Every structure is written in C-alpha cells, then in structure tokens.
Amino acid sequence: MARNILIRNASIVNEGSVFRGCVVLKDQHIAGIFRGHKAEEEAVAFCGTRDIDIDASGKIMIPGIIDDQVHFREPGQPGKGTMMQESRSALLGGVTSVMDMPNNVPPVITAELLEQKYILAREKMYVNYAFYMGATNTNTREVLKPVRQSCGLKIFMGSSTGNMLTDNHSVLNDFFCNYKGVIATHCEDESMIRENLASMKARYGDCIPLNLHSSIRSREACIASTRKALDLALKYHSRLHILHISTKEEVELIREARCVHSGISCEASLPHMWFTEEDYGRYGTQVKCNPAIKTAEDRDAILKALEKRDIQAIGSDHAPHTWEEKQQNYTNAPSGIPLIQHTCQMMMELVQSRQLSLTSFVDACCHQPSILFGIRNRGFIREGYYADLVLIDPEKEQQITKSQLEYTCRWSPLEGYIFSTSVSHVFINGMLAAENGQIIQKPPVLPIL
C-alpha cells in the first residue's frame, strides 16, 4: 500500500552537517528533502495528500542506526534471546538494521546453515538484517566457496561465548589470503588468557573476584591478538574490521596500520564506551563481557578516537543471557550484556555530556557501517534511499524500568538510569513502526545485502 509521509521542521543530522528541514517519504523510500526558508511550503506541495503528517519541531532526525555486531541467539538458544524479541528491542533503540553473529547453536559455519538463518529471519525480524558466516579451524573450504552473500566472516581469534576459536596459523593465513569480503575479528590471545585464568584459579578456585576479569582477559592479550590480525591484513591486503576495541594501545596500532592499508577498520562497542572496570563493583557479572571492560583512560581514549575517526564504527555487541545464568560465580557466569534497546539514548547521553559530537555519533552508527560493509541505499538521509529514519526528542527524559524491556532475558544493567533524551519515532522502509517507546506495527523488513 502506498504511503505518503511528511516530516516537518526537524533538525536533520546527515553527512557532517545539521540543518532544519522537511523530509517526504513515499512508499519505502525518501522522496524529497527540503531545506531553507521555504522548506515547509515546498515539502507540503511536493507531498500532496498525506497519510501521516508529523511536526518534528524541536526534534532531531538521524538515519536509522546500523548495528554491525549483535548476538540474537536464534537459532538454538531462545531462552536467552529470539529474533523477534531482540529485533523489537533494536527497533525501540533506533536501530533499523542489524548484522548478527554466527555463534548460534549450532554455529553458522556452512552455507546451508546460513541460508536457513536467512529463511528464519523473513517472518521474525522487526528490523532489517544480515548475517555473518563463522570461521573455524576446519571449515575453510565451506567459507571460500560461492554462497549467498553474508555481511562478513567472523573469526574468533580468542574464544568467547559459543567457543568458535580459530587459532590454527595456516587456516588464518588461508582466510586472510583468500576471503574477499569483510573479515571481522574478535581479538584476544587465547594462550595468554588461559595462562592468566589458570593462575587465578590456583589462587582463588572458582571464587575469582569479578574485578580480575580485566586481568585474566588482559590488555596484553587484546594487543597481541590485534597486532596479529593487523599483520595478516597488511601481508595479504585483506579487508579487516576489528570489533570491540577495548584498549588505548589498540587504537594507536590500528591508526598506524590504516596509514598503510585503508582496508583496515575497527569498531567500538557500547560496553567499552559506557562502563569502566570500576563498575564491576556496582553491577557484578551484569557487565562481564569479552573483551573485558577496562580502565576509564581506555574508555576516554576510545571516545576521543571516535571523534577523530580513528575508530570508524559503533556496535552494541548486544549479547543477552538469562538472569539466572548471570548470577553464577565468575567462572560460570557467561559473558555478554543486553544493551541494544537503548543504543540511541546511550549515544545521545554521550553527545549531551559533550564526550562525542552529534555528527560523529551519526557517522559511526549510520554512515560508516553502510560504507564499510557495502550496504546500498541505507545509512544516509538521501533522496532515493530507503526511509530508515529516527526522530529523537532531546528534551524528554526517560527512566528505564524492567517493564519497558523487550529483551527475552528481561534485564538490563541500565534499569533505573534516567536518560535525558528519548526516541520518539522510528521508520523502517518507509513505515512508522515505533512511536514514543511503543511498537505500533511490524515493518516490512529486508535483508540489507
């Protein structure tokens, strides 16, 4: 059904600028963008009969957020998270497209399993989607044969939830030499982590204090693994995207490598932008994640690197587990934090506190994922592009309560936090899907690649 939607008088953030203007949506796409003193008059005339007319005065418009790293847990672990519930959460967080990781049960390491996941998503997802293929020490042939395009190859160079560790040197060389798409890496040196963990177990048994997580999954383990990935990418001129940077040293290593090879990029994740190791005492295992959250100095370096574009993208690393699982001791509690429902508000909080500019937020969350992964017609506010848009009310506070959470796991470390902004409207493929914290209809979602 054709839809004509007029959004008037928004502060539009796009491609490094902020301007007041009007946007007209027709069917799934952005049909017109109007700015200047006659913008409203021109937009009204262009739109004609309107199905929806929104006065966005005082509100901020951004492109829909593209999240390059989520763990929706389906197939295989619906008790932790489902495609439906986690994508509903994403929608409320202003995230209109997600790239989901392969550490499912079973792991997505064959073309057949990848295709099955795409089929499953057609009816369940509330946001647009793409899926990574997973690497192992034994599936080189499967990864390198022509298959439906995934958003990239995920290589766990350090083991994490799902235990898809790929550490065979010859296999890694084969992937970096021959894989033609984006190689997305989780960089932690497994041998160093195992040595650190054995030392702590010898001292504490299973009662390891949580604040030692960043000593076990140490900065040295992250730096060593990131250096290895960079060396491989430079050797083979691979397209490398390093996920969830957690140390200031990695920022500098990657910055230097990008001066040599522009095909290298990296991402910061919400946990490492929001929390520090001081938060282990307050939140306990709720903020246990891999790589470990580190110092305030590391967090500040990450934020500065985002502003300077030395870190290109931002992902939520949304990784839900049940509350019961997270209440176990350090050794048994799984790593991962559910955060995606508040991505936009978390980013706006950093903007409001002047730790990040509004244009840098939009560049890292919207523009760069589109560019880095070759996503066509999304990530920008441009005529002819899909109408994935978010309106933000910068004056409306929201306190987070458990009853608001869409997550399957029904918990968040952000419960009780009062955000200074709220998401007022979310459009996906031209349809108004969420308004004032409520999902009003399931949008017509699409694969993004």
C-alpha positions as CSV (number, residue, x, y, z in Angstrom):
1,M,0.0,0.0,0.0
2,A,1.4,3.4,-1.0
3,R,2.2,5.7,1.9
4,N,2.9,9.5,1.8
5,I,4.5,10.8,5.0
6,L,5.6,14.3,5.7
7,I,8.1,15.1,8.5
8,R,8.3,18.8,9.0
9,N,10.8,21.1,10.8
10,A,13.3,18.5,12.1
11,S,16.9,19.2,12.9
12,I,18.4,16.9,10.3
13,V,21.8,15.3,11.1
14,N,23.4,14.0,7.9
15,E,26.9,13.8,6.3
16,G,28.6,16.1,8.8
17,S,26.0,18.8,8.9
18,V,23.0,19.7,10.9
19,F,20.2,21.7,9.3
20,R,16.5,22.4,9.8
21,G,14.4,20.8,7.1
22,C,11.5,18.6,5.9
23,V,11.5,15.1,4.5
24,V,8.9,13.4,2.4
25,L,8.6,9.6,2.4
26,K,6.8,7.8,-0.4
27,D,6.3,4.0,-0.2
28,Q,9.7,2.6,1.1
29,H,11.9,5.5,0.1
30,I,12.9,9.1,0.8
31,A,11.2,11.0,-2.0
32,G,12.3,14.6,-1.1
33,I,14.5,16.6,1.3
34,F,13.8,20.3,1.7
35,R,15.8,23.0,3.5
36,G,15.8,26.8,3.6
37,H,13.1,29.3,4.5
38,K,10.6,27.8,2.1
39,A,11.3,24.2,3.0
40,E,7.9,23.5,4.7
41,E,5.9,25.1,1.9
42,E,7.8,23.2,-0.8
43,A,7.6,19.9,1.1
44,V,3.8,20.2,1.6
45,A,3.3,20.9,-2.1
46,F,5.6,18.1,-3.1
47,C,3.9,15.5,-0.8
48,G,0.4,16.3,-1.7
49,T,-2.1,14.1,0.1
50,R,-0.6,12.9,3.4
51,D,-1.2,9.6,5.2
52,I,0.9,10.9,8.1
53,D,2.0,14.4,8.9
54,I,4.5,14.9,11.8
55,D,5.6,18.3,13.1
56,A,9.1,17.4,14.3
57,S,9.9,20.9,15.6
58,G,12.5,20.6,18.4
59,K,13.3,17.0,17.4
60,I,16.5,15.6,15.9
61,M,16.3,13.4,12.8
62,I,19.1,10.9,12.1
63,P,19.3,7.9,9.6
64,G,18.4,4.6,11.1
65,I,21.3,3.1,13.1
66,I,23.1,0.1,11.5
67,D,24.5,-2.2,14.2
68,D,27.4,-4.2,12.9
69,Q,27.5,-6.6,15.9
70,V,24.6,-8.3,17.6
71,H,24.1,-11.8,19.1
72,F,20.3,-12.5,18.9
73,R,20.8,-16.2,20.0
74,E,18.4,-17.7,17.5
75,P,18.5,-20.4,16.3
76,G,19.4,-22.6,19.2
77,Q,19.0,-20.5,22.4
78,P,15.5,-19.0,22.5
79,G,15.7,-18.7,26.3
80,K,18.4,-16.2,26.0
81,G,17.1,-14.3,23.0
82,T,14.9,-14.6,19.9
83,M,15.0,-12.9,16.6
84,M,11.6,-11.4,17.3
85,Q,12.2,-10.0,20.8
86,E,15.7,-8.8,20.3
87,S,14.8,-7.1,17.0
88,R,11.8,-5.5,18.7
89,S,14.3,-4.2,21.3
90,A,16.6,-2.9,18.5
91,L,13.6,-1.1,16.9
92,L,12.9,0.8,20.1
93,G,16.6,1.7,20.4
94,G,16.6,3.4,17.0
95,V,18.4,0.5,15.3
96,T,16.9,-0.2,12.0
97,S,19.4,-2.8,10.6
98,V,21.5,-5.4,12.4
99,M,24.3,-7.8,11.5
100,D,24.0,-10.9,13.6
101,M,26.9,-13.1,14.7
102,P,27.3,-16.8,13.9
103,N,27.8,-18.2,17.4
104,N,24.4,-19.9,17.5
105,V,23.6,-23.5,18.3
106,P,24.6,-25.0,16.0
107,P,27.2,-22.3,14.9
108,V,26.6,-20.9,11.4
109,I,29.6,-22.3,9.7
110,T,28.1,-23.8,6.5
111,A,26.3,-22.3,3.5
112,E,23.2,-24.4,4.4
113,L,23.0,-23.1,8.0
114,L,23.5,-19.5,6.7
115,E,20.6,-19.9,4.3
116,Q,18.4,-21.4,7.0
117,K,19.1,-18.4,9.2
118,Y,18.0,-16.0,6.4
119,I,14.8,-18.0,5.9
120,L,14.1,-17.9,9.6
121,A,14.5,-14.1,9.7
122,R,12.0,-13.4,7.0
123,E,9.0,-13.7,9.3
124,K,10.5,-13.0,12.7
125,M,12.7,-9.9,12.3
126,Y,11.3,-6.4,13.1
127,V,14.4,-4.7,11.7
128,N,16.5,-5.2,8.5
129,Y,19.2,-7.8,8.8
130,A,22.3,-9.5,7.6
131,F,24.3,-12.5,9.0
132,Y,27.9,-13.3,9.4
133,M,29.4,-16.7,8.4
134,G,31.6,-18.2,11.1
135,A,35.1,-19.4,10.8
136,T,36.6,-22.5,12.4
137,N,39.8,-24.4,12.2
138,T,38.1,-26.8,9.8
139,N,35.7,-25.0,7.5
140,T,38.0,-23.2,5.1
141,R,36.5,-24.8,2.0
142,E,32.9,-24.1,3.1
143,V,33.7,-20.4,3.8
144,L,35.5,-19.9,0.5
145,K,33.0,-21.4,-1.9
146,P,30.4,-19.1,-3.5
147,V,27.3,-18.8,-1.3
148,R,24.6,-16.3,-0.5
149,Q,26.4,-13.1,0.5
150,S,26.9,-12.7,4.2
151,C,27.9,-9.4,5.8
152,G,31.3,-10.9,6.5
153,L,33.4,-13.7,8.0
154,K,33.6,-13.7,11.8
155,I,36.8,-15.0,13.2
156,F,37.1,-15.6,16.9
157,M,40.9,-15.2,17.4
158,G,40.1,-15.6,21.1
159,S,37.3,-17.9,22.3
160,S,34.2,-16.3,23.7
161,T,30.5,-17.4,24.1
162,G,29.9,-20.2,21.7
163,N,33.6,-21.3,21.6
164,M,34.3,-20.9,17.9
165,L,38.0,-20.3,18.5
166,T,40.1,-20.2,15.2
167,D,43.7,-20.3,16.2
168,N,45.4,-22.5,13.5
169,H,48.1,-20.4,11.9
170,S,47.8,-21.9,8.4
171,V,44.0,-21.6,8.5
172,L,44.2,-18.0,9.5
173,N,46.6,-17.3,6.6
174,D,44.2,-19.1,4.2
175,F,41.3,-16.9,5.3
176,F,43.2,-13.6,5.2
177,C,44.7,-14.5,1.9
178,N,41.6,-15.8,0.1
179,Y,38.4,-14.4,1.6
180,K,37.2,-11.5,-0.5
181,G,34.7,-9.9,1.9
182,V,35.0,-8.2,5.3
183,I,36.9,-10.3,7.9
184,A,35.5,-9.2,11.3
185,T,37.7,-10.3,14.2
186,H,37.3,-10.8,17.9
187,C,40.9,-10.2,19.0
188,E,42.2,-11.8,22.3
189,D,45.2,-14.1,22.6
190,E,43.9,-17.4,23.8
191,S,47.1,-18.8,25.2
192,M,47.6,-15.7,27.4
193,I,44.0,-15.8,28.7
194,R,44.3,-19.5,29.6
195,E,47.6,-18.9,31.4
196,N,46.1,-15.9,33.4
197,L,42.9,-18.0,34.2
198,A,45.0,-20.9,35.4
199,S,46.9,-18.6,37.7
200,M,43.8,-17.1,39.2
201,K,42.1,-20.5,39.7
202,A,45.2,-21.7,41.5
203,R,44.8,-18.8,43.9
204,Y,41.0,-18.4,44.2
205,G,39.4,-21.7,43.0
206,D,36.0,-20.9,41.5
207,C,35.6,-17.8,43.6
208,I,37.6,-15.5,41.5
209,P,36.8,-11.8,42.2
210,L,35.0,-10.3,39.2
211,N,37.2,-7.2,39.2
212,L,40.0,-9.6,38.0
213,H,38.2,-10.2,34.7
214,S,40.3,-7.5,33.0
215,S,43.5,-9.1,34.4
216,I,42.5,-12.5,33.1
217,R,41.3,-11.3,29.7
218,S,44.1,-8.7,29.8
219,R,45.0,-5.7,27.7
220,E,48.2,-7.6,26.7
221,A,46.0,-10.4,25.3
222,C,44.0,-7.9,23.3
223,I,47.0,-6.0,22.0
224,A,48.9,-9.2,21.0
225,S,45.9,-10.6,19.1
226,T,45.1,-7.3,17.4
227,R,48.7,-7.0,16.3
228,K,48.5,-10.5,14.8
229,A,45.3,-9.6,12.8
230,L,46.8,-6.4,11.6
231,D,50.0,-8.2,10.4
232,L,47.9,-10.7,8.5
233,A,45.8,-8.0,6.9
234,L,48.8,-6.0,5.9
235,K,50.5,-9.1,4.5
236,Y,47.6,-10.1,2.3
237,H,45.9,-6.7,1.8
238,S,42.7,-8.2,3.4
239,R,39.6,-6.2,4.2
240,L,39.8,-6.3,8.1
241,H,37.3,-5.0,10.6
242,I,38.4,-5.4,14.2
243,L,35.5,-5.5,16.6
244,H,35.0,-4.0,20.1
245,I,38.3,-2.2,20.7
246,S,39.0,-2.1,24.4
247,T,42.4,-0.5,24.9
248,K,44.1,2.7,24.1
249,E,47.1,0.8,22.7
250,E,44.9,-1.0,20.1
251,V,43.6,2.4,18.9
252,E,47.1,3.5,18.1
253,L,48.1,0.2,16.4
254,I,45.1,0.4,14.1
255,R,45.6,4.1,13.4
256,E,49.1,3.3,12.2
257,A,48.1,0.3,10.2
258,R,45.3,2.3,8.4
259,C,48.0,4.7,7.2
260,V,49.5,1.8,5.3
261,H,46.3,0.0,4.3
262,S,42.9,1.8,4.1
263,G,41.1,-1.6,4.0
264,I,41.6,-1.9,7.8
265,S,38.8,-0.5,10.1
266,C,37.6,-1.0,13.6
267,E,34.6,-0.7,15.9
268,A,33.9,0.4,19.4
269,S,31.1,-1.3,21.3
270,L,28.7,0.2,23.8
271,P,30.1,-1.6,26.8
272,H,33.6,-0.2,26.3
273,M,32.2,3.3,25.7
274,W,29.9,3.3,28.7
275,F,31.4,1.3,31.5
276,T,34.8,1.0,33.2
277,E,36.3,-1.7,35.4
278,E,35.2,0.4,38.4
279,D,31.6,-0.7,37.5
280,Y,32.3,-4.3,38.3
281,G,31.7,-3.5,42.0
282,R,28.3,-1.9,41.3
283,Y,27.0,-4.3,38.6
284,G,28.8,-7.5,39.2
285,T,28.5,-10.1,36.4
286,Q,25.9,-8.0,34.6
287,V,28.8,-6.2,33.0
288,K,31.0,-9.2,32.4
289,C,31.8,-9.2,28.7
290,N,34.6,-10.2,26.3
291,P,36.9,-8.4,25.7
292,A,36.8,-7.2,29.3
293,I,35.8,-3.7,30.2
294,K,39.0,-1.8,31.1
295,T,40.0,1.5,32.6
296,A,38.5,4.9,32.4
297,E,41.6,6.0,30.5
298,D,40.9,3.3,27.9
299,R,37.2,4.4,27.6
300,D,38.2,8.0,27.2
301,A,40.8,7.1,24.5
302,I,38.1,5.2,22.6
303,L,35.7,8.2,22.7
304,K,38.4,10.5,21.5
305,A,39.3,8.1,18.7
306,L,35.7,8.0,17.6
307,E,35.6,11.8,17.4
308,K,38.8,11.8,15.4
309,R,37.5,8.9,13.2
310,D,40.4,6.7,14.2
311,I,37.6,4.3,15.2
312,Q,35.1,4.1,12.4
313,A,32.0,2.3,13.6
314,I,30.0,1.7,16.8
315,G,28.1,-1.5,17.6
316,S,26.0,-2.6,20.6
317,D,27.6,-6.1,20.9
318,H,24.1,-6.9,22.3
319,A,24.6,-10.3,23.9
320,P,21.8,-11.5,26.2
321,H,21.9,-14.3,28.8
322,T,19.3,-15.3,31.3
323,W,19.3,-13.6,34.7
324,E,19.9,-16.9,36.4
325,E,23.0,-17.6,34.3
326,K,24.4,-14.2,35.1
327,Q,24.0,-14.8,38.9
328,Q,26.6,-17.6,38.9
329,N,30.1,-17.1,40.1
330,Y,32.8,-15.6,38.0
331,T,34.0,-18.8,36.4
332,N,30.5,-20.0,35.4
333,A,28.7,-16.7,34.6
334,P,28.6,-16.2,30.8
335,S,30.0,-13.0,29.2
336,G,27.6,-10.6,27.4
337,I,25.4,-7.6,28.1
338,P,21.9,-6.8,26.6
339,L,22.0,-3.1,25.6
340,I,20.5,-2.6,22.1
341,Q,17.2,-1.2,23.3
342,H,18.9,1.9,24.5
343,T,21.6,2.4,21.8
344,C,20.3,5.8,20.6
345,Q,19.8,7.1,24.1
346,M,23.2,6.0,25.2
347,M,24.8,7.7,22.3
348,M,22.8,10.9,22.9
349,E,23.9,10.9,26.5
350,L,27.5,11.0,25.3
351,V,26.5,13.8,23.0
352,Q,24.7,15.8,25.7
353,S,27.7,15.4,28.0
354,R,30.0,16.7,25.2
355,Q,32.0,13.5,25.1
356,L,31.0,13.0,21.4
357,S,29.6,15.3,18.8
358,L,26.2,14.7,17.2
359,T,27.8,14.4,13.7
360,S,30.3,11.8,15.0
361,F,27.6,9.7,16.5
362,V,25.7,9.6,13.2
363,D,28.8,9.0,11.2
364,A,29.9,6.0,13.3
365,C,26.4,4.5,13.9
366,C,24.9,5.1,10.5
367,H,27.2,6.3,7.7
368,Q,30.3,4.2,8.3
369,P,28.6,0.8,8.7
370,S,26.9,1.4,5.3
371,I,30.2,2.3,3.7
372,L,32.4,-0.4,5.3
373,F,30.0,-3.2,4.6
374,G,28.9,-2.1,1.1
375,I,25.2,-1.6,2.2
376,R,23.4,0.1,-0.7
377,N,20.8,2.9,-0.2
378,R,20.9,2.9,3.6
379,G,22.7,4.8,6.3
380,F,22.2,8.3,4.9
381,I,19.3,10.7,4.5
382,R,19.4,11.0,0.7
383,E,16.6,11.0,-1.9
384,G,16.0,7.6,-3.3
385,Y,17.4,5.8,-0.2
386,Y,15.3,3.5,2.0
387,A,13.4,5.5,4.5
388,D,15.1,4.2,7.7
389,L,14.8,7.2,10.0
390,V,14.8,8.0,13.7
391,L,13.4,11.1,15.5
392,I,14.9,11.9,18.8
393,D,13.3,14.2,21.5
394,P,16.3,15.9,23.2
395,E,14.2,17.3,26.0
396,K,12.1,14.3,27.1
397,E,13.6,12.2,29.9
398,Q,13.1,8.5,30.3
399,Q,13.8,6.4,33.4
400,I,14.5,2.7,32.4
401,T,12.3,0.2,34.2
402,K,12.1,-3.6,33.8
403,S,8.5,-3.4,32.5
404,Q,9.7,-1.5,29.4
405,L,12.3,-4.1,28.4
406,E,11.6,-6.1,25.2
407,Y,14.6,-8.4,25.7
408,T,13.8,-12.1,26.1
409,C,16.0,-12.1,29.2
410,R,14.1,-9.2,30.7
411,W,17.0,-7.5,32.5
412,S,19.4,-4.7,31.8
413,P,22.3,-3.1,33.8
414,L,20.6,0.3,32.8
415,E,17.5,-0.3,34.9
416,G,16.9,2.8,37.0
417,Y,19.0,5.0,34.8
418,I,17.4,8.3,33.7
419,F,18.2,9.2,30.1
420,S,17.9,12.9,29.2
421,T,16.5,12.1,25.8
422,S,14.0,9.7,24.2
423,V,13.3,8.1,20.8
424,S,10.0,9.5,19.6
425,H,9.6,7.9,16.1
426,V,11.3,5.1,14.2
427,F,10.6,4.5,10.5
428,I,11.8,1.3,8.7
429,N,11.5,1.1,4.9
430,G,9.0,4.0,4.9
431,M,6.7,2.6,7.6
432,L,6.2,4.3,11.0
433,A,7.0,1.2,13.2
434,A,7.5,2.7,16.7
435,E,6.3,5.9,18.4
436,N,7.1,7.2,21.9
437,G,8.5,3.9,23.2
438,Q,5.8,1.7,21.7
439,I,5.9,-0.6,18.7
440,I,2.8,0.2,16.7
441,Q,3.2,-2.3,13.7
442,K,5.7,-4.7,12.3
443,P,7.5,-3.1,9.4
444,P,8.3,-4.7,6.0
445,V,11.9,-5.6,6.7
446,L,14.5,-6.7,4.2
447,P,18.0,-8.3,4.1
448,I,20.5,-5.5,3.7
449,L,23.0,-7.3,1.5
